[in-house]
Amino acid sequence: MTSVLGHLTATDFPPEYRKWQISTCQQLFDAPVITSVDKDKEPIAKNIAQQARYCKALFIWTDCDREGEHIGSEVREAALKGNQWLEIRRAIFSNTERGHVLQAAQRPVPLDDRQVNAVAARIELDLRLGVVFTRFQTLTLRTLGGDLAEDRVISYGFVVDRYFRVKNFVPEQFWGIKVMHRREDHDVTFLWRRYHLFDRMSTVIIFERCLAARLAKVTKLEQKPTSKWRPLPLTTVELQKLGSRFLRMDSQRVMKVAEDLYNRGWISYPRTETDQFDRGMDLKRLVEKQTQDNAWGPYARELLNGAFKPPRGGHNNDQAHPPIHPVNYVAPGSLGNDERRVYEFVVRRFLACCSDDAKGESTTVEIEYGSETFFANGLLVLQKNYLLVYPYDRWESSQQLPHFIVGETFEPTEANITEGQTSPPGYLTEPELISLMDANGIGTDATMAEHIAKIKEREYVMTQSSGGSGRGEATGRGGRGGRGGRRGGRGGSTGSGGGAEHFIPTTLGVALIEGYDSIGFETSLGKPFLRKEMEIKMKEICAGSKSRNDFVQETLEQYRDVFVRTQQQVELLKAACRKYVFGEGG
């Protein structure tokens, strides 16, 4: 038995193509590439070859995803150099529980060369495109001087788009009507069904009609049971989003800690798109392991005593790994601070999945005052259920509504005109950026955190504590305005994600996004939708509907066209850098 540390091989151009010259950039689209064992991994590859000489079979236990399949193929190549007659199989597993490992050992399968080819194609394209555009951009912009002499590459435009929405936002005044009535020692606030208007005179006229009517009439009374659903089983994307929001860690740190916990046997494999548990999993046994904890142990015992509910199932299953869950119990006190927080989150999320929804009763009262409709909502939480173990969700009783009867009339205790103004959206947070990447199919659960870390490392964005901006949710209606517009929109905030930090683009980040967008590509380079297409085509290779060579050639032709147009209109890119980085021309 032996092990590896990630990929064994590295891909690069031959020495004659490694010189940084503008004249060689376009040649790199067609230049040969060499794949060989990385110098740092040569002792590992040599050890595998030596071990293979004394074996009849090779059993590969690398991670069960595309990257793991490719690493397995590298192990296969190294072993065959020592023994070309080896029988080679791989294990399909997703956690290190004894029963699961034994089951995987009894059902070995061949390596999936379709997945191997998909990753090999991605590695080749990353090399060619990364080197082409990094060299061209660096050598071209270096002539402008300053920080542009450093090696940088283009990154995501989502952060820049949100920045301009905030920067160009112009608040708008609005007016509303609020009605209050005191009954049975309760002050009930009725909200206007129109919410507010952006015209003061119209609001005043409507308000005076309400006062003239004097009496309000109850037109609707609705009481019904309501629930707050327990969360779905945990995926990698959700772990990254919620970890950066509630655990005060960036997504890369969350994933590093989760992988450490996995390697030590405390949680399942943390890179998964699956949000549904297999029906054959003994979830109660996993719950039982958590009963010994002082904090959530009593709740786990309640689940075993009859409160257990089968988890909800989502719509995603990567057919490789189950949702993230605790595999074994470890006393939180024996873990480091970050490990303790991530482990506790995973455990509480799992226990919440195995619980009942929170139950409550909602009440809605509608009144007609003048010709206008007003409403009041009330919520009474009756059973917290999963909320008792999952403090990351909130659902609390609101104002209590006294007894009303449909058809009754009353004179409101108070009626007032309110006023306010729309507020801008907050700057983009890490949970929001992950959501945008996920929704647009950009990156994978395994690479999102790395992409975000890279744009910070390359000083494309800087982070700012959410407590320092003072920006809340917009109170206006959603919409107008965008980057470069003359005015902002009416509202449009999506919330800023709890304690997560905000991303603010640097001047260089703004300049490059603006520069590439001004070239007028059909598909913006500011947002990696071309990368999204690559991810889709990689799945086609895995499904057998596209070959590795076709995928590589199609993608290279797309980017070759982009490169040629960038060369032809490079002055637009330079102009944007002069404007934002050096402050020339406004």
Steps between C-alpha positions, in 0.01 A plus 500: 500500500625848414360850440527808281473874560270632227599496133825326410549671164533855371435634150713770339632630168842399368787736599496688167147630576568620854646839409272795574462665160191653340594335170470148647161544674283392207726204426406351837154409372661228286837438669573149627454429870694259717354303790752347738538408864542813709852522645361522853298180442776290339576309824129414534475378139820300541365339817178398322696341215719308746202375702327389178783259418396275789122514441243334276234768535468872569201620704452879473322689781521860380204737547195412292474811287655612171823618658529180702448296183780689325734454797411131489605490134835657593548231764411239236764634259768504769415144608500363145857622459594256775270218394315507171299187587317653796125456536366846588173588677371793701270521805183708499458650848392825662593464868732296717244314710607138540189353339516738209869425438437125508214538254718706265777238520256230391378695196805635313457656156735608218623859486265726304716625213230741388542693824878473462479653151273781620751606765794460262325732253433756773865489611621560143257788446585660833867495400455635147242768578651603830847549355375670181287764671728548803804562279314722255330708766811536715734586212248741347408689818852497641584784261260723698715461811398493865334193647407382152854368461398207722365166379119508517211336320137585446248392763130522578283797408223428751683699768554791263138498385374525857757770577366719218141437608590637843715782364242621246202463730286811544250479789137583429250640750179306565191539717265250659202474736503312829191423706510398868217371715509417871285209614519269803820674615668424167617761248435354155684658207332471160723543194385651173448244226664744254795521744599847377486745210773716350262797473426695819191684371330176393572351842353805678181487291452129574574559870236775522244264343578246771450759774174613342368145509565495878413131544701197393331169415644152552478329161711189555611286793718200433653265754695198381777268612842579360843342509863592462663214317807331642806538279597266221801271545828690474687551171842654442355822359273543804787426738711770335217756496381442855851451635611841372180652634470347847844361588703812413732312264548542129389213277853377437567471874166325555589239237853451636361434849228270364758297307712466815195374690429253218856371493482439875177303464261742670282605204419364154667617179441878486493547123155395384207634302258248652217630720313172556593206721489150357210303646737223602705717736452429871455861608377411849833334572675825408261692726576256783871584483416862588302421818812522718553872435410744777360768266297310238501151655162544679341607171649199319349274769158659441529414131570136586207497743248563226562848359716378208373590152650381170687797345353697213645423160627762260533470122877447472696176508853482363491118528836510676461634853221535756420836661753625755429347841679393817649151479631469856476697823790709624487716810508863378750584774759278335482697174654833406275806492427494125465121496256514791279757328487315167441163668224644719333656195507170309358310799225751572406515132476120489286480815277777363451299178382205709246714690148621441423839346430788737124547543301816549176683431474805279221756513422763237244779546408727208304821537353748256560859603359750256562331165833355609594157633722454806617178664657367818680168541563306816705186562486273803775236512354188663778242462861594427611143424813518282564861609589368846821349362563728200562859616601613150131539403262742671123486517335687783149604599406848377231741616201337666171581329189550714158366405345643181177404319449523125254780423554697821595867481717711728660841507880461488683635802760666283585557132813666366690574182848348511796592284834351415742446218635205309838370607770343284581131498795392708832414343528137394572249778670164469175301548339710224797450266488124558125504428556692176773261389284200586191641325704574186676163497841665552760285667421186698445431866868406508633819336277790609695571818829487307370748240391744770831468683682568172323830427591618851858374469543686170366816663205516266274561795544601860275402787321725744320407820123506453467698821685791345276576206176570677307393194176307556238354278332730254154611597397610152393297206750318289679622219627750261858597458819311441866548439571832334139615530396853588295400798450211734201278533205491731628259758638175374688366800521129552628524853858490615527162661539536876859533616664437162752750368430719200706488181615836363677498161839670475560764234682239294206262533258767377734604218542153352131412515408834342774462239401151388130589500568805281649272234145370454532124514178310446576312821646725771847414622413682822284205598635155415207370297746350256627304799143391565487356149821312573344342809199389294722346233704317764178333612435404137839326489409312820170397340678379185328748266814704424864406453791661679651625172174657378454678831854640502487620139155662532606687814832613354324643194265698724785650697719552194231733361488683833879535503516637143231759572675600823825551307322714241327721760756496779495882518154475661648287775787742548261797509297340780818439700613859452158622614456289813855415609672828417199735512554636151211645304253501791 
